Amino acid sequence: LMKKWLYIGCLLCMLMGCENINNQNPVPNVPVNYTLNIESEYPTFTTVYQTMTITKKRFFYEAIGYSGLLIWIDMYGYYHAADLCCPNCLMKKPIEVDGMFAVCPKCEEKFNLFEGYAFPTTGKTKFPLKQYPTFFSHGTLRINN
């Protein structure tokens, strides 16, 4: 009887674990390590509703995620960074930016960048863009995970 309950308990844990995995963003976990000196390199990248895409590394030690980086300033003036990979299509081809929306060229899902969350707007996916932590200090923006 004890083995039966142990087996049922293990089975429940596995099922709950699988459900938890399925709720995670499907964009692969890959390294991100990128630094921008806003003051000297991009002095005009300081106002709300601006976007920038990074699709190539400048130095060998940099890492720009799965499909590249999307960096933007939300309506509150905060910097954000996300992977350029659509969580619905998972293509290496980067999403495109149209104003303050990121748009997947394959499924046409639109992600709203205004408030910083990059939530989908059409319902083709339930996942927002995969975001990476940003740290802004003394004119330097660091993005890493």
Buried (B, 14 or more C-beta within 10 A) or exposed (E): EEEEEEEEEEEEEEEEEEEEEEEEBBBEEBEBBBBBEBEEEBEEBEEEEBBBBBEEEEEEEBBBBBBBBBBBBBEEEEBBBBBBBBBBBEBEBBBEBEEBBBBBEEBEBBBBBBEBBBBBEEEBBEBBBBBBEBEEEEBBBBBBB
